[in-house]
């Protein structure tokens, strides 16, 4: 299994969709995650050669920057309830974003274990 296949496999195991763009010795991964209600989050990380530190640093940064409260806020309408398919109650939106954060952290830790 190649490194790209390994990264994709780990991502799929955690419910992420992944597309890649390869050019010379650089692979750009576009990761997307959809919660059970279809709320989405995504980021890109770049792997150059076999320099896993930069790639893992990108993933770690996005993981740390994922703020469940802010992400929930984005899905709350002017009436104080969910919008665009989000759950009606704010608590349910926050719970969903907190679960996404846990899965994101577990995903990062699995990548780190596999690549170091």
WOGIZI-V494823 format. One line per field, one symbol per residue. ss: DSSP state (@ for helix, = for strand, . for the rest). psi: psi as a letter, one per 30 degrees, with the letter a starting at -180 (. if undefined). A space follows every 10 residues. Layout:
ss: ???
psi: ???
//
This chain:
ss: ..@@@@@@@@ @@@..===== ===..===== ====.....= ========.. .@@@@@@@@@ @@@@@..@@@ @@@..=.... .=.......@ @@@@@@@@@@ @@@@@@@@@@ @@@@@.
psi: kleeeeeeee eefggkkkll jkjcgkkkkj kkkklfggkl kllkkkjkbh ifeeeeeeee eeeefjjeee eeefgklfgg lklhflleke eeeeeeeeee eeeeeeeeee eeeff.
//
